[in-house]
Amino acid sequence: MRPLLTILKRILLSAFAILALFALGAGWVWLSTRQEEVAFQSGNITIRAALLSPRFSSGAPGVVLVHGSGQTSRKSTMLYAWIFASQRYAALAYDKRGVGKSEGGSNEWSEFSLDDLASDAAAGYR
């Protein structure tokens, strides 16, 4: 019975050590990024966004994350923004016009043209 308890104890200690190392790694990645709320103009509409960037690096290259075709907010791209920021890229995740904190009627999100939506992405890039 005693050898079984010793083996179980070693397994539990090993699992705890692996979890602790994983938590330290994930914590460092989380601490190495910063997030700020930003807004930009696209035509006469204000688009609200989150800008995630590396905390310890200046002049990082950037990406604009473009949402899908549905009624999507920045929440749908925040995981990707965090991954980019943890890899030393600045990433802009924005709310589609008419969705979330961006201006535009709440029921109008599906009535905007592709040109309007492409203009939003270009404005975010600028």
TORGU-756984 format. One record per residue: x, y, z of N, C-alpha, C, O, CB in turn. Coordinates in nm, 3 decimals. Glycine has a CB too. Layout:
nx X ny Y nz Z cax X cay Y caz Z cx X cy Y cz Z ox X oy Y oz Z cbx X cby Y cbz Z
...
! end
This chain:
nx 0.082 ny -0.119 nz 0.000 cax 0.000 cay 0.000 caz 0.000 cx 0.087 cy 0.126 cz 0.000 ox 0.053 oy 0.225 oz -0.065 cbx -0.093 cby -0.001 cbz 0.120
nx 0.198 ny 0.121 nz 0.073 cax 0.284 cay 0.237 caz 0.082 cx 0.346 cy 0.277 cz -0.052 ox 0.349 oy 0.396 oz -0.083 cbx 0.394 cby 0.210 cbz 0.182
nx 0.394 ny 0.182 nz -0.134 cax 0.448 cay 0.221 caz -0.264 cx 0.344 cy 0.289 cz -0.353 ox 0.377 oy 0.378 oz -0.431 cbx 0.504 cby 0.099 cbz -0.335
nx 0.218 ny 0.247 nz -0.341 cax 0.112 cay 0.308 caz -0.421 cx 0.093 cy 0.454 cz -0.380 ox 0.076 oy 0.541 oz -0.466 cbx -0.020 cby 0.230 cbz -0.404
nx 0.095 ny 0.482 nz -0.250 cax 0.082 cay 0.621 caz -0.203 cx 0.200 cy 0.706 cz -0.249 ox 0.183 oy 0.822 oz -0.286 cbx 0.071 cby 0.625 cbz -0.049
nx 0.318 ny 0.650 nz -0.248 cax 0.436 cay 0.722 caz -0.294 cx 0.425 cy 0.755 cz -0.442 ox 0.458 oy 0.866 oz -0.483 cbx 0.563 cby 0.640 cbz -0.267
nx 0.379 ny 0.661 nz -0.521 cax 0.362 cay 0.684 caz -0.664 cx 0.256 cy 0.791 cz -0.689 ox 0.276 oy 0.880 oz -0.772 cbx 0.322 cby 0.552 cbz -0.735
nx 0.143 ny 0.782 nz -0.617 cax 0.037 cay 0.882 caz -0.632 cx 0.086 cy 1.021 cz -0.593 ox 0.054 oy 1.120 oz -0.658 cbx -0.085 cby 0.845 cbz -0.548
nx 0.164 ny 1.027 nz -0.486 cax 0.218 cay 1.155 caz -0.440 cx 0.311 cy 1.214 cz -0.548 ox 0.305 oy 1.334 oz -0.574 cbx 0.295 cby 1.137 cbz -0.307
nx 0.394 ny 1.132 nz -0.608 cax 0.485 cay 1.179 caz -0.714 cx 0.407 cy 1.227 cz -0.837 ox 0.443 oy 1.327 oz -0.898 cbx 0.584 cby 1.068 cbz -0.754
nx 0.302 ny 1.155 nz -0.871 cax 0.219 cay 1.195 caz -0.986 cx 0.154 cy 1.330 cz -0.959 ox 0.155 oy 1.419 oz -1.045 cbx 0.110 cby 1.089 cbz -1.015
nx 0.098 ny 1.347 nz -0.839 cax 0.035 cay 1.473 caz -0.804 cx 0.135 cy 1.589 cz -0.801 ox 0.104 oy 1.698 oz -0.850 cbx -0.033 cby 1.462 cbz -0.668
nx 0.252 ny 1.566 nz -0.747 cax 0.355 cay 1.671 caz -0.745 cx 0.400 cy 1.706 cz -0.886 ox 0.422 oy 1.823 oz -0.917 cbx 0.475 cby 1.625 cbz -0.661
nx 0.414 ny 1.607 nz -0.971 cax 0.453 cay 1.633 caz -1.110 cx 0.345 cy 1.713 cz -1.183 ox 0.376 oy 1.807 oz -1.256 cbx 0.479 cby 1.500 cbz -1.185
nx 0.219 ny 1.675 nz -1.162 cax 0.109 cay 1.748 caz -1.225 cx 0.104 cy 1.891 cz -1.175 ox 0.083 oy 1.984 oz -1.254 cbx -0.026 cby 1.678 cbz -1.198
nx 0.124 ny 1.911 nz -1.046 cax 0.125 cay 2.046 caz -0.990 cx 0.239 cy 2.128 cz -1.050 ox 0.220 oy 2.245 oz -1.083 cbx 0.138 cby 2.041 cbz -0.837
nx 0.357 ny 2.069 nz -1.064 cax 0.471 cay 2.141 caz -1.120 cx 0.444 cy 2.180 cz -1.265 ox 0.477 oy 2.292 oz -1.306 cbx 0.597 cby 2.054 cbz -1.112
nx 0.385 ny 2.092 nz -1.342 cax 0.352 cay 2.123 caz -1.482 cx 0.250 cy 2.235 cz -1.490 ox 0.266 oy 2.327 oz -1.570 cbx 0.299 cby 1.997 cbz -1.555
nx 0.147 ny 2.230 nz -1.407 cax 0.047 cay 2.336 caz -1.404 cx 0.107 cy 2.470 cz -1.362 ox 0.073 oy 2.574 oz -1.418 cbx -0.067 cby 2.299 cbz -1.310
nx 0.197 ny 2.467 nz -1.264 cax 0.261 cay 2.590 caz -1.218 cx 0.346 cy 2.651 cz -1.329 ox 0.343 oy 2.773 oz -1.349 cbx 0.348 cby 2.563 cbz -1.093
nx 0.420 ny 2.570 nz -1.402 cax 0.501 cay 2.621 caz -1.514 cx 0.414 cy 2.679 cz -1.624 ox 0.446 oy 2.783 oz -1.682 cbx 0.590 cby 2.510 cbz -1.571
nx 0.303 ny 2.612 nz -1.653 cax 0.209 cay 2.663 caz -1.754 cx 0.152 cy 2.797 cz -1.710 ox 0.143 oy 2.890 oz -1.791 cbx 0.096 cby 2.561 cbz -1.778
nx 0.113 ny 2.807 nz -1.583 cax 0.055 cay 2.932 caz -1.532 cx 0.157 cy 3.046 cz -1.537 ox 0.122 oy 3.159 oz -1.570 cbx 0.005 cby 2.913 cbz -1.387
nx 0.281 ny 3.017 nz -1.505 cax 0.386 cay 3.120 caz -1.513 cx 0.406 cy 3.167 cz -1.656 ox 0.419 oy 3.287 oz -1.681 cbx 0.519 cby 3.066 cbz -1.457
nx 0.407 ny 3.073 nz -1.751 cax 0.423 cay 3.110 caz -1.892 cx 0.307 cy 3.192 cz -1.943 ox 0.327 oy 3.295 oz -2.008 cbx 0.438 cby 2.986 cbz -1.978
nx 0.184 ny 3.149 nz -1.913 cax 0.065 cay 3.223 caz -1.956 cx 0.059 cy 3.359 cz -1.888 ox 0.019 oy 3.457 oz -1.950 cbx -0.062 cby 3.143 cbz -1.925
nx 0.098 ny 3.365 nz -1.761 cax 0.099 cay 3.493 caz -1.690 cx 0.196 cy 3.590 cz -1.751 ox 0.166 oy 3.709 oz -1.761 cbx 0.133 cby 3.472 cbz -1.545
nx 0.313 ny 3.542 nz -1.791 cax 0.411 cay 3.630 caz -1.853 cx 0.359 cy 3.685 cz -1.985 ox 0.374 oy 3.804 oz -2.012 cbx 0.543 cby 3.556 cbz -1.875
nx 0.298 ny 3.601 nz -2.066 cax 0.243 cay 3.647 caz -2.194 cx 0.136 cy 3.752 cz -2.169 ox 0.131 oy 3.853 oz -2.239 cbx 0.186 cby 3.529 cbz -2.275
nx 0.049 ny 3.729 nz -2.070 cax -0.056 cay 3.824 caz -2.037 cx 0.004 cy 3.956 cz -1.989 ox -0.043 oy 4.063 oz -2.029 cbx -0.150 cby 3.767 cbz -1.929
nx 0.107 ny 3.950 nz -1.906 cax 0.171 cay 4.072 caz -1.855 cx 0.249 cy 4.146 cz -1.963 ox 0.272 oy 4.266 oz -1.951 cbx 0.263 cby 4.038 cbz -1.740
nx 0.289 ny 4.076 nz -2.067 cax 0.371 cay 4.139 caz -2.170 cx 0.289 cy 4.213 cz -2.275 ox 0.345 oy 4.269 oz -2.369 cbx 0.456 cby 4.035 cbz -2.238
nx 0.156 ny 4.215 nz -2.260 cax 0.070 cay 4.287 caz -2.354 cx -0.008 cy 4.395 cz -2.280 ox -0.032 oy 4.384 oz -2.159 cbx -0.026 cby 4.190 cbz -2.427
nx -0.048 ny 4.498 nz -2.354 cax -0.133 cay 4.601 caz -2.294 cx -0.250 cy 4.626 cz -2.387 ox -0.242 oy 4.602 oz -2.508 cbx -0.054 cby 4.733 cbz -2.269
nx -0.358 ny 4.675 nz -2.330 cax -0.480 cay 4.700 caz -2.407 cx -0.530 cy 4.840 cz -2.375 ox -0.531 oy 4.882 oz -2.260 cbx -0.589 cby 4.594 cbz -2.375
nx -0.570 ny 4.912 nz -2.480 cax -0.629 cay 5.044 caz -2.460 cx -0.749 cy 5.062 cz -2.552 ox -0.753 oy 5.011 oz -2.664 cbx -0.525 cby 5.154 cbz -2.485
nx -0.845 ny 5.137 nz -2.502 cax -0.964 cay 5.170 caz -2.581 cx -0.928 cy 5.285 cz -2.674 ox -0.869 oy 5.384 oz -2.631 cbx -1.085 cby 5.207 cbz -2.488
nx -0.965 ny 5.272 nz -2.801 cax -0.939 cay 5.377 caz -2.899 cx -1.065 cy 5.398 cz -2.982 ox -1.156 oy 5.315 oz -2.983 cbx -0.818 cby 5.342 cbz -2.990
nx -1.069 ny 5.510 nz -3.051 cax -1.179 cay 5.541 caz -3.143 cx -1.120 cy 5.605 cz -3.267 ox -1.019 oy 5.674 oz -3.260 cbx -1.285 cby 5.635 cbz -3.075
nx -1.183 ny 5.581 nz -3.381 cax -1.139 cay 5.644 caz -3.505 cx -1.261 cy 5.675 cz -3.590 ox -1.368 oy 5.616 oz -3.573 cbx -1.040 cby 5.553 cbz -3.582
nx -1.244 ny 5.769 nz -3.681 cax -1.353 cay 5.812 caz -3.769 cx -1.348 cy 5.735 cz -3.900 ox -1.241 oy 5.718 oz -3.958 cbx -1.346 cby 5.963 cbz -3.795
nx -1.463 ny 5.691 nz -3.945 cax -1.477 cay 5.634 caz -4.078 cx -1.595 cy 5.706 cz -4.141 ox -1.710 oy 5.675 oz -4.113 cbx -1.500 cby 5.476 cbz -4.074
nx -1.564 ny 5.803 nz -4.225 cax -1.669 cay 5.891 caz -4.278 cx -1.724 cy 5.973 cz -4.163 ox -1.648 oy 6.039 oz -4.092 cbx -1.783 cby 5.809 cbz -4.348
nx -1.854 ny 5.970 nz -4.143 cax -1.914 cay 6.046 caz -4.034 cx -1.950 cy 5.958 cz -3.914 ox -2.026 oy 6.000 oz -3.827 cbx -2.038 cby 6.118 cbz -4.083
nx -1.896 ny 5.837 nz -3.910 cax -1.926 cay 5.743 caz -3.802 cx -1.800 cy 5.721 cz -3.718 ox -1.691 oy 5.705 oz -3.771 cbx -1.978 cby 5.609 cbz -3.859
nx -1.818 ny 5.719 nz -3.586 cax -1.708 cay 5.687 caz -3.494 cx -1.709 cy 5.538 cz -3.465 ox -1.809 oy 5.482 oz -3.422 cbx -1.720 cby 5.770 cbz -3.362
nx -1.596 ny 5.476 nz -3.491 cax -1.578 cay 5.333 caz -3.466 cx -1.496 cy 5.319 cz -3.339 ox -1.392 oy 5.383 oz -3.324 cbx -1.508 cby 5.262 cbz -3.589
nx -1.541 ny 5.234 nz -3.249 cax -1.470 cay 5.210 caz -3.123 cx -1.397 cy 5.077 cz -3.133 ox -1.445 oy 4.981 oz -3.194 cbx -1.570 cby 5.210 cbz -3.002
nx -1.279 ny 5.073 nz -3.070 cax -1.194 cay 4.955 caz -3.084 cx -1.108 cy 4.935 cz -2.961 ox -1.099 oy 5.021 oz -2.873 cbx -1.106 cby 4.968 cbz -3.208
nx -1.044 ny 4.820 nz -2.957 cax -0.942 cay 4.788 caz -2.858 cx -0.811 cy 4.770 cz -2.934 ox -0.806 oy 4.700 oz -3.035 cbx -0.978 cby 4.659 cbz -2.773
nx -0.707 ny 4.834 nz -2.884 cax -0.573 cay 4.820 caz -2.943 cx -0.488 cy 4.742 cz -2.844 ox -0.462 oy 4.788 oz -2.733 cbx -0.509 cby 4.960 cbz -2.976
nx -0.447 ny 4.624 nz -2.884 cax -0.358 cay 4.542 caz -2.802 cx -0.219 cy 4.551 cz -2.861 ox -0.202 oy 4.540 oz -2.983 cbx -0.407 cby 4.394 cbz -2.795
nx -0.120 ny 4.570 nz -2.777 cax 0.016 cay 4.585 caz -2.826 cx 0.114 cy 4.526 cz -2.725 ox 0.080 oy 4.506 oz -2.609 cbx 0.050 cby 4.734 cbz -2.854
nx 0.236 ny 4.499 nz -2.771 cax 0.336 cay 4.446 caz -2.679 cx 0.376 cy 4.555 cz -2.578 ox 0.399 oy 4.669 oz -2.617 cbx 0.461 cby 4.395 cbz -2.756
nx 0.383 ny 4.519 nz -2.452 cax 0.413 cay 4.616 caz -2.346 cx 0.559 cy 4.660 cz -2.350 ox 0.589 oy 4.776 oz -2.318 cbx 0.380 cby 4.556 cbz -2.210
nx 0.650 ny 4.573 nz -2.386 cax 0.792 cay 4.603 caz -2.375 cx 0.860 cy 4.626 cz -2.509 ox 0.981 oy 4.610 oz -2.521 cbx 0.861 cby 4.491 cbz -2.304
nx 0.784 ny 4.665 nz -2.609 cax 0.841 cay 4.686 caz -2.742 cx 0.773 cy 4.806 cz -2.806 ox 0.650 oy 4.817 oz -2.804 cbx 0.825 cby 4.558 cbz -2.832
nx 0.852 ny 4.896 nz -2.861 cax 0.792 cay 5.012 caz -2.928 cx 0.810 cy 4.996 cz -3.079 ox 0.900 oy 4.927 oz -3.126 cbx 0.857 cby 5.146 cbz -2.879
nx 0.721 ny 5.060 nz -3.153 cax 0.730 cay 5.053 caz -3.298 cx 0.696 cy 4.916 cz -3.355 ox 0.754 oy 4.873 oz -3.455 cbx 0.866 cby 5.092 cbz -3.342
nx 0.603 ny 4.846 nz -3.292 cax 0.566 cay 4.712 caz -3.338 cx 0.486 cy 4.721 cz -3.467 ox 0.407 oy 4.814 oz -3.484 cbx 0.485 cby 4.637 cbz -3.229
nx 0.506 ny 4.626 nz -3.560 cax 0.419 cay 4.621 caz -3.678 cx 0.277 cy 4.590 cz -3.633 ox 0.257 oy 4.532 oz -3.527 cbx 0.469 cby 4.514 cbz -3.781
nx 0.179 ny 4.628 nz -3.713 cax 0.042 cay 4.612 caz -3.669 cx -0.047 cy 4.540 cz -3.768 ox -0.016 oy 4.529 oz -3.887 cbx -0.016 cby 4.744 cbz -3.641
nx -0.159 ny 4.491 nz -3.716 cax -0.261 cay 4.427 caz -3.797 cx -0.397 cy 4.483 cz -3.757 ox -0.419 oy 4.522 oz -3.642 cbx -0.257 cby 4.272 cbz -3.780
nx -0.488 ny 4.487 nz -3.852 cax -0.627 cay 4.523 caz -3.825 cx -0.709 cy 4.396 cz -3.843 ox -0.708 oy 4.336 oz -3.950 cbx -0.679 cby 4.639 cbz -3.921
nx -0.779 ny 4.357 nz -3.739 cax -0.859 cay 4.235 caz -3.744 cx -0.999 cy 4.271 cz -3.792 ox -1.069 oy 4.350 oz -3.728 cbx -0.864 cby 4.164 cbz -3.606
nx -1.038 ny 4.214 nz -3.903 cax -1.167 cay 4.243 caz -3.964 cx -1.265 cy 4.134 cz -3.924 ox -1.233 oy 4.015 oz -3.932 cbx -1.155 cby 4.254 cbz -4.121
nx -1.382 ny 4.174 nz -3.882 cax -1.484 cay 4.083 caz -3.832 cx -1.554 cy 4.010 cz -3.946 ox -1.531 oy 4.037 oz -4.063 cbx -1.587 cby 4.158 cbz -3.748
nx -1.639 ny 3.917 nz -3.907 cax -1.716 cay 3.841 caz -4.005 cx -1.835 cy 3.918 cz -4.056 ox -1.848 oy 4.038 oz -4.032 cbx -1.762 cby 3.711 cbz -3.945
nx -1.921 ny 3.849 nz -4.127 cax -2.032 cay 3.915 caz -4.195 cx -2.154 cy 3.936 cz -4.106 ox -2.246 oy 4.007 oz -4.145 cbx -2.072 cby 3.836 cbz -4.315
nx -2.157 ny 3.877 nz -3.991 cax -2.274 cay 3.888 caz -3.903 cx -2.268 cy 4.010 cz -3.813 ox -2.188 oy 4.101 oz -3.835 cbx -2.288 cby 3.765 cbz -3.819
nx -2.352 ny 4.010 nz -3.714 cax -2.359 cay 4.118 caz -3.617 cx -2.251 cy 4.094 cz -3.512 ox -2.280 oy 4.047 oz -3.402 cbx -2.501 cby 4.128 cbz -3.552
nx -2.127 ny 4.125 nz -3.547 cax -2.014 cay 4.090 caz -3.462 cx -1.947 cy 4.214 cz -3.403 ox -1.939 oy 4.319 oz -3.466 cbx -1.913 cby 4.009 cbz -3.540
nx -1.899 ny 4.197 nz -3.282 cax -1.825 cay 4.303 caz -3.215 cx -1.679 cy 4.261 cz -3.206 ox -1.639 oy 4.158 oz -3.259 cbx -1.884 cby 4.332 cbz -3.074
nx -1.603 ny 4.343 nz -3.139 cax -1.459 cay 4.313 caz -3.124 cx -1.437 cy 4.186 cz -3.044 ox -1.329 oy 4.126 oz -3.052 cbx -1.388 cby 4.429 cbz -3.056
nx -1.535 ny 4.144 nz -2.966 cax -1.519 cay 4.023 caz -2.884 cx -1.485 cy 3.901 cz -2.969 ox -1.416 oy 3.810 oz -2.924 cbx -1.646 cby 3.995 cbz -2.803
nx -1.534 ny 3.900 nz -3.093 cax -1.509 cay 3.784 caz -3.180 cx -1.364 cy 3.776 cz -3.227 ox -1.321 oy 3.671 oz -3.274 cbx -1.602 cby 3.789 cbz -3.300
nx -1.290 ny 3.885 nz -3.215 cax -1.150 cay 3.884 caz -3.262 cx -1.049 cy 3.911 cz -3.150 ox -0.929 oy 3.918 oz -3.176 cbx -1.132 cby 3.987 cbz -3.371
nx -1.096 ny 3.925 nz -3.027 cax -1.004 cay 3.959 caz -2.917 cx -0.901 cy 3.850 cz -2.890 ox -0.786 oy 3.881 oz -2.856 cbx -1.082 cby 3.986 cbz -2.791
nx -0.937 ny 3.725 nz -2.903 cax -0.839 cay 3.618 caz -2.881 cx -0.726 cy 3.631 cz -2.983 ox -0.609 oy 3.618 oz -2.948 cbx -0.906 cby 3.478 cbz -2.891
nx -0.761 ny 3.656 nz -3.109 cax -0.659 cay 3.672 caz -3.213 cx -0.573 cy 3.797 cz -3.185 ox -0.452 oy 3.795 oz -3.206 cbx -0.725 cby 3.683 cbz -3.352
nx -0.636 ny 3.903 nz -3.139 cax -0.562 cay 4.025 caz -3.106 cx -0.462 cy 3.998 cz -2.994 ox -0.348 oy 4.044 oz -3.000 cbx -0.659 cby 4.139 cbz -3.064
nx -0.504 ny 3.923 nz -2.895 cax -0.415 cay 3.890 caz -2.784 cx -0.299 cy 3.802 cz -2.833 ox -0.185 oy 3.821 oz -2.790 cbx -0.492 cby 3.819 cbz -2.672
nx -0.327 ny 3.708 nz -2.920 cax -0.221 cay 3.622 caz -2.974 cx -0.121 cy 3.706 cz -3.053 ox 0.000 oy 3.690 oz -3.036 cbx -0.281 cby 3.511 cbz -3.065
nx -0.169 ny 3.795 nz -3.139 cax -0.078 cay 3.883 caz -3.214 cx 0.006 cy 3.968 cz -3.118 ox 0.127 oy 3.978 oz -3.135 cbx -0.156 cby 3.973 cbz -3.310
nx -0.058 ny 4.029 nz -3.018 cax 0.015 cay 4.115 caz -2.924 cx 0.120 cy 4.037 cz -2.847 ox 0.228 oy 4.089 oz -2.818 cbx -0.082 cby 4.182 cbz -2.827
nx 0.089 ny 3.913 nz -2.813 cax 0.186 cay 3.832 caz -2.740 cx 0.304 cy 3.792 cz -2.829 ox 0.409 oy 3.751 oz -2.779 cbx 0.119 cby 3.707 cbz -2.683
nx 0.287 ny 3.803 nz -2.960 cax 0.394 cay 3.773 caz -3.055 cx 0.460 cy 3.900 cz -3.108 ox 0.526 oy 3.898 oz -3.212 cbx 0.339 cby 3.690 cbz -3.172
nx 0.443 ny 4.011 nz -3.037 cax 0.506 cay 4.140 caz -3.064 cx 0.448 cy 4.215 cz -3.184 ox 0.520 oy 4.286 oz -3.254 cbx 0.651 cby 4.121 cbz -3.086
nx 0.319 ny 4.200 nz -3.208 cax 0.247 cay 4.278 caz -3.308 cx 0.141 cy 4.362 cz -3.236 ox 0.085 oy 4.319 oz -3.135 cbx 0.181 cby 4.186 cbz -3.416
nx 0.116 ny 4.481 nz -3.287 cax 0.001 cay 4.557 caz -3.239 cx -0.121 cy 4.507 cz -3.317 ox -0.112 oy 4.482 oz -3.437 cbx 0.022 cby 4.714 cbz -3.258
nx -0.233 ny 4.493 nz -3.249 cax -0.353 cay 4.440 caz -3.314 cx -0.474 cy 4.526 cz -3.277 ox -0.498 oy 4.554 oz -3.159 cbx -0.378 cby 4.291 cbz -3.273
nx -0.549 ny 4.567 nz -3.379 cax -0.668 cay 4.648 caz -3.359 cx -0.791 cy 4.561 cz -3.382 ox -0.811 oy 4.506 oz -3.491 cbx -0.669 cby 4.770 cbz -3.454
nx -0.873 ny 4.549 nz -3.278 cax -1.000 cay 4.474 caz -3.286 cx -1.111 cy 4.577 cz -3.267 ox -1.120 oy 4.641 oz -3.162 cbx -1.009 cby 4.357 cbz -3.177
nx -1.197 ny 4.593 nz -3.368 cax -1.298 cay 4.698 caz -3.359 cx -1.439 cy 4.642 cz -3.368 ox -1.462 oy 4.533 oz -3.421 cbx -1.277 cby 4.801 cbz -3.469
nx -1.533 ny 4.721 nz -3.314 cax -1.674 cay 4.687 caz -3.324 cx -1.725 cy 4.729 cz -3.461 ox -1.701 oy 4.841 oz -3.506 cbx -1.757 cby 4.755 cbz -3.211
nx -1.795 ny 4.638 nz -3.528 cax -1.855 cay 4.670 caz -3.658 cx -1.949 cy 4.788 cz -3.641 ox -2.012 oy 4.802 oz -3.536 cbx -1.932 cby 4.546 cbz -3.716
nx -1.961 ny 4.872 nz -3.742 cax -2.052 cay 4.986 caz -3.732 cx -2.193 cy 4.937 cz -3.703 ox -2.243 oy 4.844 oz -3.765 cbx -2.050 cby 5.070 cbz -3.862
nx -2.256 ny 5.004 nz -3.606 cax -2.389 cay 4.965 caz -3.564 cx -2.391 cy 4.853 cz -3.461 ox -2.499 oy 4.807 oz -3.422 cbx -2.467 cby 4.924 cbz -3.681
nx -2.274 ny 4.808 nz -3.417 cax -2.265 cay 4.697 caz -3.321 cx -2.175 cy 4.741 cz -3.205 ox -2.081 oy 4.818 oz -3.225 cbx -2.208 cby 4.566 cbz -3.389
nx -2.204 ny 4.694 nz -3.087 cax -2.120 cay 4.725 caz -2.971 cx -2.120 cy 4.874 cz -2.942 ox -2.225 oy 4.937 oz -2.933 cbx -1.978 cby 4.677 cbz -2.994
nx -2.000 ny 4.930 nz -2.925 cax -1.986 cay 5.070 caz -2.890 cx -1.970 cy 5.162 cz -3.013 ox -1.962 oy 5.284 oz -2.998 cbx -1.867 cby 5.088 cbz -2.799
nx -1.965 ny 5.105 nz -3.132 cax -1.950 cay 5.186 caz -3.253 cx -2.083 cy 5.252 cz -3.289 ox -2.190 oy 5.200 oz -3.257 cbx -1.899 cby 5.099 cbz -3.372
nx -2.074 ny 5.367 nz -3.356 cax -2.195 cay 5.437 caz -3.398 cx -2.260 cy 5.367 cz -3.516 ox -2.199 oy 5.284 oz -3.583 cbx -2.163 cby 5.582 cbz -3.433
nx -2.384 ny 5.403 nz -3.539 cax -2.466 cay 5.342 caz -3.644 cx -2.584 cy 5.276 cz -3.575 ox -2.570 oy 5.223 oz -3.465 cbx -2.384 cby 5.238 cbz -3.729
nx -2.697 ny 5.278 nz -3.636 cax -2.817 cay 5.221 caz -3.574 cx -2.799 cy 5.074 cz -3.543 ox -2.735 oy 5.001 oz -3.618 cbx -2.937 cby 5.239 cbz -3.664
nx -2.857 ny 5.030 nz -3.432 cax -2.838 cay 4.892 caz -3.388 cx -2.898 cy 4.790 cz -3.484 ox -2.855 oy 4.675 oz -3.487 cbx -2.898 cby 4.873 cbz -3.251
nx -2.997 ny 4.831 nz -3.563 cax -3.055 cay 4.738 caz -3.660 cx -3.001 cy 4.761 cz -3.801 ox -3.041 oy 4.693 oz -3.895 cbx -3.206 cby 4.752 cbz -3.661
nx -2.911 ny 4.858 nz -3.814 cax -2.860 cay 4.893 caz -3.946 cx -2.733 cy 4.819 cz -3.984 ox -2.683 oy 4.835 oz -4.095 cbx -2.835 cby 5.040 cbz -3.953
nx -2.678 ny 4.737 nz -3.894 cax -2.550 cay 4.673 caz -3.921 cx -2.552 cy 4.590 cz -4.049 ox -2.449 oy 4.576 oz -4.115 cbx -2.511 cby 4.585 cbz -3.805
nx -2.668 ny 4.536 nz -4.085 cax -2.675 cay 4.451 caz -4.205 cx -2.702 cy 4.532 cz -4.332 ox -2.697 oy 4.477 oz -4.442 cbx -2.783 cby 4.347 cbz -4.187
nx -2.731 ny 4.661 nz -4.317 cax -2.765 cay 4.743 caz -4.433 cx -2.647 cy 4.821 cz -4.491 ox -2.660 oy 4.884 oz -4.595 cbx -2.874 cby 4.838 cbz -4.396
nx -2.533 ny 4.816 nz -4.424 cax -2.417 cay 4.887 caz -4.475 cx -2.357 cy 4.810 cz -4.592 ox -2.363 oy 4.687 oz -4.597 cbx -2.312 cby 4.907 cbz -4.364
nx -2.300 ny 4.883 nz -4.686 cax -2.242 cay 4.818 caz -4.804 cx -2.102 cy 4.764 cz -4.773 ox -2.042 oy 4.800 oz -4.671 cbx -2.236 cby 4.917 cbz -4.923
nx -2.052 ny 4.680 nz -4.860 cax -1.916 cay 4.630 caz -4.843 cx -1.815 cy 4.744 cz -4.853 ox -1.710 oy 4.739 oz -4.789 cbx -1.885 cby 4.523 cbz -4.948
nx -1.846 ny 4.846 nz -4.933 cax -1.757 cay 4.962 caz -4.942 cx -1.748 cy 5.033 cz -4.807 ox -1.640 oy 5.076 oz -4.766 cbx -1.806 cby 5.058 cbz -5.049
nx -1.864 ny 5.046 nz -4.738 cax -1.864 cay 5.107 caz -4.605 cx -1.777 cy 5.026 cz -4.509 ox -1.696 oy 5.082 oz -4.435 cbx -2.008 cby 5.118 cbz -4.550
nx -1.795 ny 4.895 nz -4.510 cax -1.720 cay 4.809 caz -4.418 cx -1.571 cy 4.807 cz -4.451 ox -1.488 oy 4.803 oz -4.360 cbx -1.776 cby 4.667 cbz -4.423
nx -1.537 ny 4.810 nz -4.580 cax -1.396 cay 4.817 caz -4.620 cx -1.337 cy 4.951 cz -4.581 ox -1.220 oy 4.959 oz -4.543 cbx -1.381 cby 4.796 cbz -4.772
nx -1.417 ny 5.057 nz -4.589 cax -1.369 cay 5.189 caz -4.545 cx -1.338 cy 5.189 cz -4.396 ox -1.242 oy 5.253 oz -4.351 cbx -1.473 cby 5.298 cbz -4.577
nx -1.420 ny 5.118 nz -4.318 cax -1.394 cay 5.108 caz -4.174 cx -1.260 cy 5.042 cz -4.148 ox -1.182 oy 5.091 oz -4.067 cbx -1.506 cby 5.028 cbz -4.105
nx -1.231 ny 4.931 nz -4.217 cax -1.105 cay 4.862 caz -4.198 cx -0.987 cy 4.950 cz -4.240 ox -0.884 oy 4.953 oz -4.173 cbx -1.104 cby 4.730 cbz -4.278
nx -1.003 ny 5.022 nz -4.350 cax -0.896 cay 5.112 caz -4.397 cx -0.875 cy 5.225 cz -4.298 ox -0.761 oy 5.265 oz -4.272 cbx -0.930 cby 5.169 cbz -4.537
nx -0.985 ny 5.278 nz -4.240 cax -0.972 cay 5.385 caz -4.141 cx -0.902 cy 5.333 cz -4.017 ox -0.823 oy 5.406 oz -3.956 cbx -1.109 cby 5.442 cbz -4.105
nx -0.929 ny 5.211 nz -3.978 cax -0.859 cay 5.151 caz -3.865 cx -0.710 cy 5.136 cz -3.893 ox -0.628 oy 5.154 oz -3.804 cbx -0.919 cby 5.016 cbz -3.832
nx -0.676 ny 5.104 nz -4.013 cax -0.536 cay 5.092 caz -4.053 cx -0.465 cy 5.228 cz -4.043 ox -0.352 oy 5.237 oz -3.995 cbx -0.525 cby 5.037 cbz -4.197
nx -0.534 ny 5.331 nz -4.089 cax -0.474 cay 5.465 caz -4.082 cx -0.457 cy 5.510 cz -3.939 ox -0.407 oy 5.620 oz -3.914 cbx -0.559 cby 5.567 cbz -4.158
! end
